[in-house]
Amino acid sequence: MVRWLVCLGVTGVLLAQPALHLRARRVLKRTAIVLHKAHHIVKEGQKGKRLFARAVAHQRHAVRLFRRGRYLRAIDHSFYARRLAVRAIRMNQQAPPPEGTILPEERPPKYQPPPEATLEKEISAIPNEKEVIEAPPTGIDVE
């Protein structure tokens, strides 16, 4: 009986992975769109550079996590990157793009985002503000 339940549990996790993979891919792609738009706005308006640099760092980390199969944590960092980018856009008195809104269907079932401080601790380095503003951000999207 115990073996059967363990087998069912493992099977359930394995079956959930493809759906979570697709959800994470969509989340990362939408955040990349917001970051590209934020780049132009922050470069022109010159406000929110630090927020934008942090957003890029979190999105790059999300892409690394995605490639390692850590889809839920990738979603966490990508959502946080998106929120930071939207804040940078608003600092420049601009309206965020529609992709800036986190949609209900993007959230995994029973999703509880971790505290921002926890996500910040997972980032080892934030790119130089000047470097991130001068050229379009790289390493922020998945194929």
Phi, psi and omega per residue, in radians:
M1 nan -0.788 -3.135
V2 -1.101 -0.744 3.119
R3 -1.044 -0.722 3.138
W4 -1.071 -0.784 3.131
L5 -1.150 -0.708 3.097
V6 -1.106 -0.749 3.119
C7 -1.065 -0.764 3.105
L8 -1.098 -0.714 3.136
G9 -1.104 -0.781 3.130
V10 -1.141 -0.745 3.122
T11 -1.080 -0.720 3.121
G12 -1.085 -0.720 3.110
V13 -1.135 -0.771 -3.128
L14 -1.130 -0.661 3.125
L15 -1.228 -0.511 -3.129
A16 -1.322 -0.428 -3.066
Q17 -1.030 -0.818 3.141
P18 -1.050 -0.677 3.134
A19 -1.170 -0.712 3.126
L20 -1.196 -0.626 3.077
H21 -1.038 -0.846 -3.137
L22 -1.140 -0.716 3.125
R23 -1.096 -0.801 -3.139
A24 -1.094 -0.723 3.122
R25 -1.044 -0.788 3.124
R26 -1.101 -0.723 3.137
V27 -1.084 -0.841 -3.113
L28 -1.109 -0.679 3.134
K29 -1.152 -0.748 3.116
R30 -1.125 -0.680 3.122
T31 -1.161 -0.680 3.104
A32 -1.043 -0.682 3.096
I33 -1.067 -0.794 -3.141
V34 -1.097 -0.738 -3.127
L35 -1.123 -0.685 3.109
H36 -1.131 -0.716 3.106
K37 -1.202 -0.686 3.118
A38 -1.111 -0.632 3.131
H39 -0.992 -0.843 -3.124
H40 -1.127 -0.733 -3.098
I41 -1.181 -0.806 -3.123
V42 -1.188 -0.662 3.117
K43 -1.094 -0.735 -3.127
E44 -1.308 -0.761 -3.049
G45 -1.500 -0.312 3.093
Q46 1.125 0.262 3.078
K47 -2.028 2.623 3.077
G48 1.397 0.355 -3.107
K49 -1.076 -0.745 -3.114
R50 -1.143 -0.757 3.089
L51 -1.049 -0.747 -3.122
F52 -1.134 -0.730 3.118
A53 -1.084 -0.710 3.093
R54 -1.134 -0.702 3.119
A55 -1.057 -0.766 3.129
V56 -1.087 -0.748 3.139
A57 -1.063 -0.759 -3.135
H58 -1.202 -0.659 3.128
Q59 -1.207 -0.691 3.082
R60 -1.081 -0.699 3.100
H61 -1.133 -0.689 3.108
A62 -1.064 -0.718 3.122
V63 -1.112 -0.748 3.100
R64 -1.070 -0.778 3.124
L65 -1.091 -0.729 3.124
F66 -1.022 -0.800 -3.117
R67 -1.147 -0.421 3.099
R68 -1.551 0.003 3.134
G69 1.464 0.231 3.122
R70 -1.682 1.220 -2.961
Y71 -1.146 -0.733 -3.110
L72 -1.145 -0.733 3.134
R73 -1.223 -0.564 3.065
A74 -1.094 -0.722 3.091
I75 -1.087 -0.760 3.123
D76 -0.960 -0.898 -3.085
H77 -1.208 -0.623 3.139
S78 -1.199 -0.735 3.066
F79 -1.044 -0.754 -3.135
Y80 -1.136 -0.726 3.088
A81 -1.045 -0.721 -3.140
R82 -1.122 -0.754 3.121
R83 -1.097 -0.706 3.103
L84 -1.120 -0.752 -3.139
A85 -1.111 -0.713 3.114
V86 -1.103 -0.713 3.092
R87 -1.082 -0.714 3.113
A88 -1.124 -0.699 3.109
I89 -1.088 -0.809 -3.119
R90 -1.146 -0.542 3.091
M91 -1.067 -0.432 3.125
N92 -1.683 0.345 3.129
Q93 0.925 0.694 3.090
Q94 -2.056 2.714 3.086
A95 -1.502 2.351 3.099
P96 -1.188 2.707 3.102
P97 -1.218 2.850 3.135
P98 -0.982 -0.548 -3.135
E99 -1.190 -0.198 3.120
G100 -1.226 -0.353 3.112
T101 -1.417 2.267 3.068
I102 -1.447 2.004 -3.075
L103 -1.427 2.618 3.120
P104 -0.985 -0.643 -3.108
E105 -1.280 -0.205 3.065
E106 -1.389 -0.454 -3.091
R107 -1.371 2.288 3.047
P108 -1.110 2.732 3.108
P109 -0.988 2.434 3.124
K110 0.988 0.584 -3.078
Y111 -1.267 2.261 3.038
Q112 -2.202 1.902 -3.118
P113 -1.167 2.531 3.105
P114 -1.282 2.851 3.079
P115 -1.077 2.566 -3.128
E116 -1.027 -0.640 -3.139
A117 -1.061 -0.621 3.111
T118 -1.135 -0.764 3.136
L119 -1.159 -0.702 -3.141
E120 -1.077 -0.647 -3.132
K121 -1.149 -0.430 -3.100
E122 -1.419 -0.141 -3.135
I123 -1.654 2.129 -3.082
S124 -1.441 -0.621 -3.105
A125 -2.579 2.453 3.062
I126 -1.818 2.287 -3.101
P127 -1.098 2.709 3.088
N128 -1.046 2.292 -3.097
E129 -0.988 -0.772 -3.103
K130 -1.084 -0.780 -3.132
E131 -1.072 -0.690 -3.084
V132 -1.315 -0.527 -3.110
I133 -1.408 -0.653 -3.045
E134 -1.137 -0.717 -3.119
A135 -2.095 2.634 3.087
P136 -0.977 2.482 -3.096
P137 -1.140 2.489 3.121
T138 -2.035 2.835 3.084
G139 1.255 0.404 -3.072
I140 -1.931 0.066 -3.090
D141 -2.289 2.769 3.064
V142 -1.909 2.624 -3.135
E143 -1.333 nan nan
